[in-house]
Amino acid sequence: MAQLTHEQYDALERAVTDRSRIAVWRRGTEYLVIPQRLRLDGGREAIDATHPTTGHSLTLYIDEVDAIEVVR
């Protein structure tokens, strides 16, 4: 997934604002995280997230992600 659609960006931004969980699939692994912010890192879009149970921080790069879904 090189880019997200307009609707996917809106959903992701809402998840950041509302502190909603998102499911991210990357290389066959599903990550269930709470996004903290979206940012650019060296020209790459990144999602800074936190694991909801352990509190560990995680950075996911959008260009490495297979799919993103907001968990409702």
PDB file of N, H, CA, C and O in Angstrom:
ATOM      1  N   MET A   1       0.861  -1.175   0.000  1.00  0.00           N
ATOM      2  CA  MET A   1       0.000   0.000   0.000  1.00  0.00           C
ATOM      3  C   MET A   1       0.901   1.230   0.000  1.00  0.00           C
ATOM      4  O   MET A   1       1.467   1.578   1.036  1.00  0.00           O
ATOM      5  N   ALA A   2       1.038   1.875  -1.116  1.00  0.00           N
ATOM      6  H   ALA A   2       0.578   1.592  -1.957  1.00  0.00           H
ATOM      7  CA  ALA A   2       1.897   3.046  -1.217  1.00  0.00           C
ATOM      8  C   ALA A   2       1.208   4.291  -0.678  1.00  0.00           C
ATOM      9  O   ALA A   2       1.860   5.146  -0.078  1.00  0.00           O
ATOM     10  N   GLN A   3      -0.094   4.405  -0.883  1.00  0.00           N
ATOM     11  H   GLN A   3      -0.624   3.711  -1.370  1.00  0.00           H
ATOM     12  CA  GLN A   3      -0.844   5.561  -0.428  1.00  0.00           C
ATOM     13  C   GLN A   3      -2.203   5.120   0.086  1.00  0.00           C
ATOM     14  O   GLN A   3      -2.739   4.081  -0.300  1.00  0.00           O
ATOM     15  N   LEU A   4      -2.732   5.941   0.962  1.00  0.00           N
ATOM     16  H   LEU A   4      -2.296   6.785   1.276  1.00  0.00           H
ATOM     17  CA  LEU A   4      -4.094   5.711   1.447  1.00  0.00           C
ATOM     18  C   LEU A   4      -5.049   6.565   0.633  1.00  0.00           C
ATOM     19  O   LEU A   4      -4.663   7.598   0.086  1.00  0.00           O
ATOM     20  N   THR A   5      -6.286   6.131   0.559  1.00  0.00           N
ATOM     21  H   THR A   5      -6.599   5.292   1.004  1.00  0.00           H
ATOM     22  CA  THR A   5      -7.306   6.941  -0.098  1.00  0.00           C
ATOM     23  C   THR A   5      -7.714   8.080   0.836  1.00  0.00           C
ATOM     24  O   THR A   5      -7.371   8.095   2.018  1.00  0.00           O
ATOM     25  N   HIS A   6      -8.451   9.026   0.274  1.00  0.00           N
ATOM     26  H   HIS A   6      -8.730   9.014  -0.687  1.00  0.00           H
ATOM     27  CA  HIS A   6      -8.936  10.158   1.064  1.00  0.00           C
ATOM     28  C   HIS A   6      -9.780   9.666   2.247  1.00  0.00           C
ATOM     29  O   HIS A   6      -9.636  10.164   3.364  1.00  0.00           O
ATOM     30  N   GLU A   7     -10.651   8.699   2.002  1.00  0.00           N
ATOM     31  H   GLU A   7     -10.768   8.295   1.095  1.00  0.00           H
ATOM     32  CA  GLU A   7     -11.511   8.158   3.059  1.00  0.00           C
ATOM     33  C   GLU A   7     -10.683   7.446   4.145  1.00  0.00           C
ATOM     34  O   GLU A   7     -10.990   7.547   5.332  1.00  0.00           O
ATOM     35  N   GLN A   8      -9.632   6.727   3.723  1.00  0.00           N
ATOM     36  H   GLN A   8      -9.383   6.644   2.759  1.00  0.00           H
ATOM     37  CA  GLN A   8      -8.781   6.040   4.697  1.00  0.00           C
ATOM     38  C   GLN A   8      -8.010   7.035   5.566  1.00  0.00           C
ATOM     39  O   GLN A   8      -7.851   6.817   6.767  1.00  0.00           O
ATOM     40  N   TYR A   9      -7.528   8.132   4.958  1.00  0.00           N
ATOM     41  H   TYR A   9      -7.657   8.309   3.982  1.00  0.00           H
ATOM     42  CA  TYR A   9      -6.860   9.171   5.742  1.00  0.00           C
ATOM     43  C   TYR A   9      -7.824   9.796   6.742  1.00  0.00           C
ATOM     44  O   TYR A   9      -7.466  10.012   7.899  1.00  0.00           O
ATOM     45  N   ASP A  10      -9.051  10.087   6.300  1.00  0.00           N
ATOM     46  H   ASP A  10      -9.342   9.912   5.359  1.00  0.00           H
ATOM     47  CA  ASP A  10     -10.054  10.649   7.207  1.00  0.00           C
ATOM     48  C   ASP A  10     -10.304   9.718   8.386  1.00  0.00           C
ATOM     49  O   ASP A  10     -10.347  10.162   9.534  1.00  0.00           O
ATOM     50  N   ALA A  11     -10.469   8.430   8.105  1.00  0.00           N
ATOM     51  H   ALA A  11     -10.434   8.070   7.173  1.00  0.00           H
ATOM     52  CA  ALA A  11     -10.706   7.455   9.172  1.00  0.00           C
ATOM     53  C   ALA A  11      -9.506   7.364  10.115  1.00  0.00           C
ATOM     54  O   ALA A  11      -9.681   7.260  11.329  1.00  0.00           O
ATOM     55  N   LEU A  12      -8.300   7.400   9.570  1.00  0.00           N
ATOM     56  H   LEU A  12      -8.158   7.484   8.584  1.00  0.00           H
ATOM     57  CA  LEU A  12      -7.101   7.333  10.389  1.00  0.00           C
ATOM     58  C   LEU A  12      -6.958   8.588  11.247  1.00  0.00           C
ATOM     59  O   LEU A  12      -6.614   8.494  12.425  1.00  0.00           O
ATOM     60  N   GLU A  13      -7.215   9.746  10.675  1.00  0.00           N
ATOM     61  H   GLU A  13      -7.494   9.823   9.718  1.00  0.00           H
ATOM     62  CA  GLU A  13      -7.156  10.991  11.442  1.00  0.00           C
ATOM     63  C   GLU A  13      -8.204  11.005  12.555  1.00  0.00           C
ATOM     64  O   GLU A  13      -7.928  11.471  13.660  1.00  0.00           O
ATOM     65  N   ARG A  14      -9.410  10.492  12.268  1.00  0.00           N
ATOM     66  H   ARG A  14      -9.634  10.113  11.370  1.00  0.00           H
ATOM     67  CA  ARG A  14     -10.438  10.391  13.303  1.00  0.00           C
ATOM     68  C   ARG A  14      -9.995   9.452  14.414  1.00  0.00           C
ATOM     69  O   ARG A  14     -10.248   9.718  15.589  1.00  0.00           O
ATOM     70  N   ALA A  15      -9.335   8.355  14.055  1.00  0.00           N
ATOM     71  H   ALA A  15      -9.129   8.138  13.101  1.00  0.00           H
ATOM     72  CA  ALA A  15      -8.853   7.400  15.051  1.00  0.00           C
ATOM     73  C   ALA A  15      -7.803   8.049  15.953  1.00  0.00           C
ATOM     74  O   ALA A  15      -7.768   7.786  17.155  1.00  0.00           O
ATOM     75  N   VAL A  16      -6.950   8.896  15.376  1.00  0.00           N
ATOM     76  H   VAL A  16      -6.979   9.110  14.399  1.00  0.00           H
ATOM     77  CA  VAL A  16      -5.953   9.611  16.184  1.00  0.00           C
ATOM     78  C   VAL A  16      -6.654  10.563  17.143  1.00  0.00           C
ATOM     79  O   VAL A  16      -6.330  10.607  18.330  1.00  0.00           O
ATOM     80  N   THR A  17      -7.603  11.315  16.634  1.00  0.00           N
ATOM     81  H   THR A  17      -7.866  11.279  15.670  1.00  0.00           H
ATOM     82  CA  THR A  17      -8.323  12.287  17.452  1.00  0.00           C
ATOM     83  C   THR A  17      -9.139  11.617  18.554  1.00  0.00           C
ATOM     84  O   THR A  17      -9.134  12.073  19.697  1.00  0.00           O
ATOM     85  N   ASP A  18      -9.841  10.535  18.212  1.00  0.00           N
ATOM     86  H   ASP A  18      -9.846  10.165  17.283  1.00  0.00           H
ATOM     87  CA  ASP A  18     -10.714   9.855  19.166  1.00  0.00           C
ATOM     88  C   ASP A  18     -10.000   8.804  20.011  1.00  0.00           C
ATOM     89  O   ASP A  18     -10.594   8.224  20.920  1.00  0.00           O
ATOM     90  N   ARG A  19      -8.711   8.556  19.706  1.00  0.00           N
ATOM     91  H   ARG A  19      -8.229   9.027  18.968  1.00  0.00           H
ATOM     92  CA  ARG A  19      -7.933   7.501  20.371  1.00  0.00           C
ATOM     93  C   ARG A  19      -8.599   6.131  20.191  1.00  0.00           C
ATOM     94  O   ARG A  19      -8.665   5.321  21.115  1.00  0.00           O
ATOM     95  N   SER A  20      -9.087   5.908  18.973  1.00  0.00           N
ATOM     96  H   SER A  20      -9.033   6.567  18.222  1.00  0.00           H
ATOM     97  CA  SER A  20      -9.704   4.628  18.620  1.00  0.00           C
ATOM     98  C   SER A  20      -8.624   3.647  18.189  1.00  0.00           C
ATOM     99  O   SER A  20      -7.561   4.045  17.714  1.00  0.00           O
ATOM    100  N   ARG A  21      -8.905   2.386  18.357  1.00  0.00           N
ATOM    101  H   ARG A  21      -9.769   2.063  18.743  1.00  0.00           H
ATOM    102  CA  ARG A  21      -7.955   1.358  17.937  1.00  0.00           C
ATOM    103  C   ARG A  21      -7.997   1.178  16.429  1.00  0.00           C
ATOM    104  O   ARG A  21      -9.035   1.353  15.791  1.00  0.00           O
ATOM    105  N   ILE A  22      -6.844   0.825  15.873  1.00  0.00           N
ATOM    106  H   ILE A  22      -6.000   0.683  16.391  1.00  0.00           H
ATOM    107  CA  ILE A  22      -6.776   0.470  14.464  1.00  0.00           C
ATOM    108  C   ILE A  22      -6.074  -0.879  14.338  1.00  0.00           C
ATOM    109  O   ILE A  22      -5.226  -1.237  15.155  1.00  0.00           O
ATOM    110  N   ALA A  23      -6.444  -1.603  13.312  1.00  0.00           N
ATOM    111  H   ALA A  23      -7.133  -1.312  12.648  1.00  0.00           H
ATOM    112  CA  ALA A  23      -5.766  -2.853  12.975  1.00  0.00           C
ATOM    113  C   ALA A  23      -4.901  -2.567  11.749  1.00  0.00           C
ATOM    114  O   ALA A  23      -5.380  -2.056  10.737  1.00  0.00           O
ATOM    115  N   VAL A  24      -3.634  -2.903  11.860  1.00  0.00           N
ATOM    116  H   VAL A  24      -3.245  -3.319  12.682  1.00  0.00           H
ATOM    117  CA  VAL A  24      -2.684  -2.681  10.776  1.00  0.00           C
ATOM    118  C   VAL A  24      -2.077  -4.025  10.407  1.00  0.00           C
ATOM    119  O   VAL A  24      -1.587  -4.753  11.270  1.00  0.00           O
ATOM    120  N   TRP A  25      -2.112  -4.352   9.105  1.00  0.00           N
ATOM    121  H   TRP A  25      -2.510  -3.760   8.404  1.00  0.00           H
ATOM    122  CA  TRP A  25      -1.488  -5.589   8.629  1.00  0.00           C
ATOM    123  C   TRP A  25      -0.209  -5.233   7.893  1.00  0.00           C
ATOM    124  O   TRP A  25      -0.200  -4.418   6.970  1.00  0.00           O
ATOM    125  N   ARG A  26       0.874  -5.871   8.330  1.00  0.00           N
ATOM    126  H   ARG A  26       0.866  -6.533   9.080  1.00  0.00           H
ATOM    127  CA  ARG A  26       2.176  -5.642   7.704  1.00  0.00           C
ATOM    128  C   ARG A  26       2.934  -6.954   7.637  1.00  0.00           C
ATOM    129  O   ARG A  26       3.195  -7.577   8.665  1.00  0.00           O
ATOM    130  N   ARG A  27       3.286  -7.373   6.442  1.00  0.00           N
ATOM    131  H   ARG A  27       3.075  -6.866   5.606  1.00  0.00           H
ATOM    132  CA  ARG A  27       4.049  -8.607   6.215  1.00  0.00           C
ATOM    133  C   ARG A  27       3.415  -9.819   6.894  1.00  0.00           C
ATOM    134  O   ARG A  27       4.113 -10.649   7.477  1.00  0.00           O
ATOM    135  N   GLY A  28       2.095  -9.916   6.814  1.00  0.00           N
ATOM    136  H   GLY A  28       1.527  -9.242   6.341  1.00  0.00           H
ATOM    137  CA  GLY A  28       1.387 -11.067   7.354  1.00  0.00           C
ATOM    138  C   GLY A  28       1.100 -11.019   8.839  1.00  0.00           C
ATOM    139  O   GLY A  28       0.536 -11.965   9.389  1.00  0.00           O
ATOM    140  N   THR A  29       1.481  -9.929   9.503  1.00  0.00           N
ATOM    141  H   THR A  29       1.940  -9.161   9.056  1.00  0.00           H
ATOM    142  CA  THR A  29       1.239  -9.787  10.943  1.00  0.00           C
ATOM    143  C   THR A  29       0.216  -8.682  11.170  1.00  0.00           C
ATOM    144  O   THR A  29       0.275  -7.623  10.545  1.00  0.00           O
ATOM    145  N   GLU A  30      -0.725  -8.947  12.076  1.00  0.00           N
ATOM    146  H   GLU A  30      -0.773  -9.807  12.584  1.00  0.00           H
ATOM    147  CA  GLU A  30      -1.723  -7.941  12.424  1.00  0.00           C
ATOM    148  C   GLU A  30      -1.299  -7.250  13.713  1.00  0.00           C
ATOM    149  O   GLU A  30      -0.973  -7.904  14.703  1.00  0.00           O
ATOM    150  N   TYR A  31      -1.308  -5.937  13.689  1.00  0.00           N
ATOM    151  H   TYR A  31      -1.574  -5.406  12.885  1.00  0.00           H
ATOM    152  CA  TYR A  31      -1.009  -5.126  14.867  1.00  0.00           C
ATOM    153  C   TYR A  31      -2.286  -4.396  15.253  1.00  0.00           C
ATOM    154  O   TYR A  31      -2.878  -3.705  14.425  1.00  0.00           O
ATOM    155  N   LEU A  32      -2.710  -4.540  16.482  1.00  0.00           N
ATOM    156  H   LEU A  32      -2.229  -5.102  17.155  1.00  0.00           H
ATOM    157  CA  LEU A  32      -3.856  -3.803  17.004  1.00  0.00           C
ATOM    158  C   LEU A  32      -3.283  -2.728  17.919  1.00  0.00           C
ATOM    159  O   LEU A  32      -2.763  -3.029  18.993  1.00  0.00           O
ATOM    160  N   VAL A  33      -3.383  -1.470  17.486  1.00  0.00           N
ATOM    161  H   VAL A  33      -3.806  -1.226  16.614  1.00  0.00           H
ATOM    162  CA  VAL A  33      -2.717  -0.380  18.194  1.00  0.00           C
ATOM    163  C   VAL A  33      -3.633   0.832  18.299  1.00  0.00           C
ATOM    164  O   VAL A  33      -4.680   0.904  17.655  1.00  0.00           O
ATOM    165  N   ILE A  34      -3.210   1.781  19.128  1.00  0.00           N
ATOM    166  H   ILE A  34      -2.360   1.723  19.652  1.00  0.00           H
ATOM    167  CA  ILE A  34      -3.896   3.068  19.248  1.00  0.00           C
ATOM    168  C   ILE A  34      -2.973   4.117  18.639  1.00  0.00           C
ATOM    169  O   ILE A  34      -1.903   4.383  19.186  1.00  0.00           O
ATOM    170  N   PRO A  35      -3.369   4.720  17.510  1.00  0.00           N
ATOM    171  CA  PRO A  35      -2.500   5.717  16.882  1.00  0.00           C
ATOM    172  C   PRO A  35      -2.424   6.988  17.718  1.00  0.00           C
ATOM    173  O   PRO A  35      -3.439   7.480  18.213  1.00  0.00           O
ATOM    174  N   GLN A  36      -1.218   7.511  17.870  1.00  0.00           N
ATOM    175  H   GLN A  36      -0.394   7.112  17.468  1.00  0.00           H
ATOM    176  CA  GLN A  36      -0.999   8.737  18.637  1.00  0.00           C
ATOM    177  C   GLN A  36      -0.882   9.955  17.729  1.00  0.00           C
ATOM    178  O   GLN A  36      -1.394  11.031  18.038  1.00  0.00           O
ATOM    179  N   ARG A  37      -0.183   9.761  16.578  1.00  0.00           N
ATOM    180  H   ARG A  37       0.233   8.887  16.327  1.00  0.00           H
ATOM    181  CA  ARG A  37      -0.030  10.874  15.634  1.00  0.00           C
ATOM    182  C   ARG A  37       0.444  10.361  14.285  1.00  0.00           C
ATOM    183  O   ARG A  37       0.993   9.266  14.171  1.00  0.00           O
ATOM    184  N   LEU A  38       0.217  11.180  13.266  1.00  0.00           N
ATOM    185  H   LEU A  38      -0.229  12.070  13.358  1.00  0.00           H
ATOM    186  CA  LEU A  38       0.730  10.943  11.922  1.00  0.00           C
ATOM    187  C   LEU A  38       1.848  11.958  11.707  1.00  0.00           C
ATOM    188  O   LEU A  38       1.735  13.113  12.119  1.00  0.00           O
ATOM    189  N   ARG A  39       2.930  11.520  11.057  1.00  0.00           N
ATOM    190  H   ARG A  39       3.022  10.583  10.722  1.00  0.00           H
ATOM    191  CA  ARG A  39       4.040  12.441  10.824  1.00  0.00           C
ATOM    192  C   ARG A  39       4.827  12.014   9.595  1.00  0.00           C
ATOM    193  O   ARG A  39       4.658  10.908   9.081  1.00  0.00           O
ATOM    194  N   LEU A  40       5.687  12.911   9.136  1.00  0.00           N
ATOM    195  H   LEU A  40       5.824  13.809   9.554  1.00  0.00           H
ATOM    196  CA  LEU A  40       6.613  12.605   8.059  1.00  0.00           C
ATOM    197  C   LEU A  40       7.983  12.359   8.680  1.00  0.00           C
ATOM    198  O   LEU A  40       8.425  13.115   9.545  1.00  0.00           O
ATOM    199  N   ASP A  41       8.648  11.305   8.238  1.00  0.00           N
ATOM    200  H   ASP A  41       8.289  10.691   7.535  1.00  0.00           H
ATOM    201  CA  ASP A  41       9.975  10.960   8.722  1.00  0.00           C
ATOM    202  C   ASP A  41      10.863  10.700   7.506  1.00  0.00           C
ATOM    203  O   ASP A  41      10.802   9.627   6.906  1.00  0.00           O
ATOM    204  N   GLY A  42      11.675  11.671   7.150  1.00  0.00           N
ATOM    205  H   GLY A  42      11.724  12.543   7.637  1.00  0.00           H
ATOM    206  CA  GLY A  42      12.532  11.528   5.985  1.00  0.00           C
ATOM    207  C   GLY A  42      11.760  11.351   4.690  1.00  0.00           C
ATOM    208  O   GLY A  42      12.197  10.619   3.801  1.00  0.00           O
ATOM    209  N   GLY A  43      10.612  12.016   4.574  1.00  0.00           N
ATOM    210  H   GLY A  43      10.258  12.610   5.296  1.00  0.00           H
ATOM    211  CA  GLY A  43       9.782  11.913   3.383  1.00  0.00           C
ATOM    212  C   GLY A  43       8.830  10.732   3.388  1.00  0.00           C
ATOM    213  O   GLY A  43       8.082  10.544   2.428  1.00  0.00           O
ATOM    214  N   ARG A  44       8.840   9.930   4.445  1.00  0.00           N
ATOM    215  H   ARG A  44       9.448  10.083   5.224  1.00  0.00           H
ATOM    216  CA  ARG A  44       7.926   8.782   4.567  1.00  0.00           C
ATOM    217  C   ARG A  44       6.858   9.097   5.597  1.00  0.00           C
ATOM    218  O   ARG A  44       7.145   9.682   6.641  1.00  0.00           O
ATOM    219  N   GLU A  45       5.616   8.706   5.299  1.00  0.00           N
ATOM    220  H   GLU A  45       5.383   8.231   4.451  1.00  0.00           H
ATOM    221  CA  GLU A  45       4.520   8.902   6.248  1.00  0.00           C
ATOM    222  C   GLU A  45       4.588   7.814   7.317  1.00  0.00           C
ATOM    223  O   GLU A  45       4.734   6.632   7.007  1.00  0.00           O
ATOM    224  N   ALA A  46       4.481   8.223   8.561  1.00  0.00           N
ATOM    225  H   ALA A  46       4.363   9.183   8.813  1.00  0.00           H
ATOM    226  CA  ALA A  46       4.583   7.290   9.667  1.00  0.00           C
ATOM    227  C   ALA A  46       3.422   7.472  10.637  1.00  0.00           C
ATOM    228  O   ALA A  46       2.912   8.578  10.818  1.00  0.00           O
ATOM    229  N   ILE A  47       3.019   6.377  11.250  1.00  0.00           N
ATOM    230  H   ILE A  47       3.434   5.479  11.102  1.00  0.00           H
ATOM    231  CA  ILE A  47       2.007   6.385  12.307  1.00  0.00           C
ATOM    232  C   ILE A  47       2.731   6.038  13.602  1.00  0.00           C
ATOM    233  O   ILE A  47       3.282   4.945  13.727  1.00  0.00           O
ATOM    234  N   ASP A  48       2.736   6.953  14.562  1.00  0.00           N
ATOM    235  H   ASP A  48       2.288   7.841  14.460  1.00  0.00           H
ATOM    236  CA  ASP A  48       3.251   6.645  15.887  1.00  0.00           C
ATOM    237  C   ASP A  48       2.080   6.100  16.682  1.00  0.00           C
ATOM    238  O   ASP A  48       1.038   6.746  16.794  1.00  0.00           O
ATOM    239  N   ALA A  49       2.257   4.909  17.233  1.00  0.00           N
ATOM    240  H   ALA A  49       3.104   4.385  17.142  1.00  0.00           H
ATOM    241  CA  ALA A  49       1.152   4.225  17.909  1.00  0.00           C
ATOM    242  C   ALA A  49       1.623   3.624  19.224  1.00  0.00           C
ATOM    243  O   ALA A  49       2.819   3.535  19.504  1.00  0.00           O
ATOM    244  N   THR A  50       0.644   3.217  20.019  1.00  0.00           N
ATOM    245  H   THR A  50      -0.327   3.289  19.792  1.00  0.00           H
ATOM    246  CA  THR A  50       0.889   2.573  21.304  1.00  0.00           C
ATOM    247  C   THR A  50       0.090   1.288  21.369  1.00  0.00           C
ATOM    248  O   THR A  50      -1.065   1.246  20.943  1.00  0.00           O
ATOM    249  N   HIS A  51       0.700   0.240  21.902  1.00  0.00           N
ATOM    250  H   HIS A  51       1.638   0.274  22.248  1.00  0.00           H
ATOM    251  CA  HIS A  51      -0.022  -1.017  22.112  1.00  0.00           C
ATOM    252  C   HIS A  51      -1.004  -0.793  23.260  1.00  0.00           C
ATOM    253  O   HIS A  51      -0.596  -0.299  24.311  1.00  0.00           O
ATOM    254  N   PRO A  52      -2.282  -1.138  23.098  1.00  0.00           N
ATOM    255  CA  PRO A  52      -3.293  -0.815  24.113  1.00  0.00           C
ATOM    256  C   PRO A  52      -3.109  -1.542  25.444  1.00  0.00           C
ATOM    257  O   PRO A  52      -3.549  -1.041  26.479  1.00  0.00           O
ATOM    258  N   THR A  53      -2.477  -2.696  25.438  1.00  0.00           N
ATOM    259  H   THR A  53      -2.119  -3.102  24.598  1.00  0.00           H
ATOM    260  CA  THR A  53      -2.325  -3.454  26.686  1.00  0.00           C
ATOM    261  C   THR A  53      -1.003  -3.171  27.383  1.00  0.00           C
ATOM    262  O   THR A  53      -0.970  -2.928  28.590  1.00  0.00           O
ATOM    263  N   THR A  54       0.086  -3.203  26.624  1.00  0.00           N
ATOM    264  H   THR A  54       0.060  -3.401  25.644  1.00  0.00           H
ATOM    265  CA  THR A  54       1.416  -3.053  27.228  1.00  0.00           C
ATOM    266  C   THR A  54       1.890  -1.615  27.299  1.00  0.00           C
ATOM    267  O   THR A  54       2.725  -1.275  28.137  1.00  0.00           O
ATOM    268  N   GLY A  55       1.357  -0.755  26.412  1.00  0.00           N
ATOM    269  H   GLY A  55       0.679  -1.030  25.731  1.00  0.00           H
ATOM    270  CA  GLY A  55       1.787   0.635  26.396  1.00  0.00           C
ATOM    271  C   GLY A  55       3.069   0.869  25.609  1.00  0.00           C
ATOM    272  O   GLY A  55       3.577   1.990  25.589  1.00  0.00           O
ATOM    273  N   HIS A  56       3.604  -0.163  24.958  1.00  0.00           N
ATOM    274  H   HIS A  56       3.191  -1.073  24.974  1.00  0.00           H
ATOM    275  CA  HIS A  56       4.818  -0.004  24.168  1.00  0.00           C
ATOM    276  C   HIS A  56       4.555   0.858  22.934  1.00  0.00           C
ATOM    277  O   HIS A  56       3.494   0.774  22.315  1.00  0.00           O
ATOM    278  N   SER A  57       5.534   1.680  22.593  1.00  0.00           N
ATOM    279  H   SER A  57       6.396   1.747  23.096  1.00  0.00           H
ATOM    280  CA  SER A  57       5.439   2.532  21.413  1.00  0.00           C
ATOM    281  C   SER A  57       5.869   1.771  20.174  1.00  0.00           C
ATOM    282  O   SER A  57       6.714   0.877  20.236  1.00  0.00           O
ATOM    283  N   LEU A  58       5.275   2.139  19.044  1.00  0.00           N
ATOM    284  H   LEU A  58       4.588   2.865  18.994  1.00  0.00           H
ATOM    285  CA  LEU A  58       5.550   1.480  17.780  1.00  0.00           C
ATOM    286  C   LEU A  58       5.379   2.506  16.664  1.00  0.00           C
ATOM    287  O   LEU A  58       4.430   3.290  16.670  1.00  0.00           O
ATOM    288  N   THR A  59       6.303   2.494  15.711  1.00  0.00           N
ATOM    289  H   THR A  59       7.074   1.857  15.707  1.00  0.00           H
ATOM    290  CA  THR A  59       6.183   3.342  14.538  1.00  0.00           C
ATOM    291  C   THR A  59       5.940   2.454  13.329  1.00  0.00           C
ATOM    292  O   THR A  59       6.721   1.545  13.046  1.00  0.00           O
ATOM    293  N   LEU A  60       4.860   2.720  12.626  1.00  0.00           N
ATOM    294  H   LEU A  60       4.226   3.458  12.855  1.00  0.00           H
ATOM    295  CA  LEU A  60       4.507   1.970  11.423  1.00  0.00           C
ATOM    296  C   LEU A  60       4.557   2.915  10.233  1.00  0.00           C
ATOM    297  O   LEU A  60       3.922   3.969  10.239  1.00  0.00           O
ATOM    298  N   TYR A  61       5.307   2.535   9.221  1.00  0.00           N
ATOM    299  H   TYR A  61       5.822   1.678   9.215  1.00  0.00           H
ATOM    300  CA  TYR A  61       5.419   3.355   8.012  1.00  0.00           C
ATOM    301  C   TYR A  61       4.348   2.928   7.025  1.00  0.00           C
ATOM    302  O   TYR A  61       4.196   1.742   6.730  1.00  0.00           O
ATOM    303  N   ILE A  62       3.613   3.895   6.521  1.00  0.00           N
ATOM    304  H   ILE A  62       3.737   4.858   6.760  1.00  0.00           H
ATOM    305  CA  ILE A  62       2.476   3.606   5.648  1.00  0.00           C
ATOM    306  C   ILE A  62       2.908   2.873   4.381  1.00  0.00           C
ATOM    307  O   ILE A  62       2.157   2.044   3.866  1.00  0.00           O
ATOM    308  N   ASP A  63       4.099   3.163   3.874  1.00  0.00           N
ATOM    309  H   ASP A  63       4.708   3.836   4.293  1.00  0.00           H
ATOM    310  CA  ASP A  63       4.531   2.488   2.652  1.00  0.00           C
ATOM    311  C   ASP A  63       4.892   1.019   2.862  1.00  0.00           C
ATOM    312  O   ASP A  63       5.116   0.298   1.890  1.00  0.00           O
ATOM    313  N   GLU A  64       4.951   0.562   4.122  1.00  0.00           N
ATOM    314  H   GLU A  64       4.768   1.147   4.911  1.00  0.00           H
ATOM    315  CA  GLU A  64       5.231  -0.843   4.432  1.00  0.00           C
ATOM    316  C   GLU A  64       3.973  -1.621   4.829  1.00  0.00           C
ATOM    317  O   GLU A  64       4.024  -2.832   5.043  1.00  0.00           O
ATOM    318  N   VAL A  65       2.846  -0.912   4.924  1.00  0.00           N
ATOM    319  H   VAL A  65       2.805   0.072   4.750  1.00  0.00           H
ATOM    320  CA  VAL A  65       1.608  -1.496   5.421  1.00  0.00           C
ATOM    321  C   VAL A  65       0.811  -2.122   4.279  1.00  0.00           C
ATOM    322  O   VAL A  65       0.716  -1.556   3.190  1.00  0.00           O
ATOM    323  N   ASP A  66       0.237  -3.303   4.542  1.00  0.00           N
ATOM    324  H   ASP A  66       0.314  -3.763   5.427  1.00  0.00           H
ATOM    325  CA  ASP A  66      -0.614  -3.976   3.563  1.00  0.00           C
ATOM    326  C   ASP A  66      -2.058  -3.481   3.639  1.00  0.00           C
ATOM    327  O   ASP A  66      -2.716  -3.330   2.609  1.00  0.00           O
ATOM    328  N   ALA A  67      -2.558  -3.226   4.858  1.00  0.00           N
ATOM    329  H   ALA A  67      -2.024  -3.349   5.695  1.00  0.00           H
ATOM    330  CA  ALA A  67      -3.940  -2.758   5.045  1.00  0.00           C
ATOM    331  C   ALA A  67      -4.078  -2.094   6.414  1.00  0.00           C
ATOM    332  O   ALA A  67      -3.360  -2.420   7.359  1.00  0.00           O
ATOM    333  N   ILE A  68      -5.015  -1.158   6.494  1.00  0.00           N
ATOM    334  H   ILE A  68      -5.599  -0.893   5.726  1.00  0.00           H
ATOM    335  CA  ILE A  68      -5.343  -0.481   7.749  1.00  0.00           C
ATOM    336  C   ILE A  68      -6.844  -0.448   7.878  1.00  0.00           C
ATOM    337  O   ILE A  68      -7.558  -0.161   6.918  1.00  0.00           O
ATOM    338  N   GLU A  69      -7.325  -0.747   9.092  1.00  0.00           N
ATOM    339  H   GLU A  69      -6.744  -0.980   9.872  1.00  0.00           H
ATOM    340  CA  GLU A  69      -8.769  -0.703   9.349  1.00  0.00           C
ATOM    341  C   GLU A  69      -9.008  -0.150  10.736  1.00  0.00           C
ATOM    342  O   GLU A  69      -8.359  -0.567  11.695  1.00  0.00           O
ATOM    343  N   VAL A  70      -9.941   0.791  10.849  1.00  0.00           N
ATOM    344  H   VAL A  70     -10.468   1.129  10.069  1.00  0.00           H
ATOM    345  CA  VAL A  70     -10.314   1.334  12.145  1.00  0.00           C
ATOM    346  C   VAL A  70     -11.237   0.342  12.823  1.00  0.00           C
ATOM    347  O   VAL A  70     -12.213  -0.108  12.223  1.00  0.00           O
ATOM    348  N   VAL A  71     -10.938  -0.006  14.071  1.00  0.00           N
ATOM    349  H   VAL A  71     -10.145   0.359  14.559  1.00  0.00           H
ATOM    350  CA  VAL A  71     -11.738  -0.961  14.841  1.00  0.00           C
ATOM    351  C   VAL A  71     -12.808  -0.183  15.574  1.00  0.00           C
ATOM    352  O   VAL A  71     -12.510   0.733  16.339  1.00  0.00           O
ATOM    353  N   ARG A  72     -14.061  -0.554  15.336  1.00  0.00           N
ATOM    354  H   ARG A  72     -14.303  -1.298  14.714  1.00  0.00           H
ATOM    355  CA  ARG A  72     -15.163   0.163  15.991  1.00  0.00           C
ATOM    356  C   ARG A  72     -15.850  -0.699  16.990  1.00  0.00           C
ATOM    357  O   ARG A  72     -16.801  -0.259  17.635  1.00  0.00           O
TER     358      ARG A  72
END
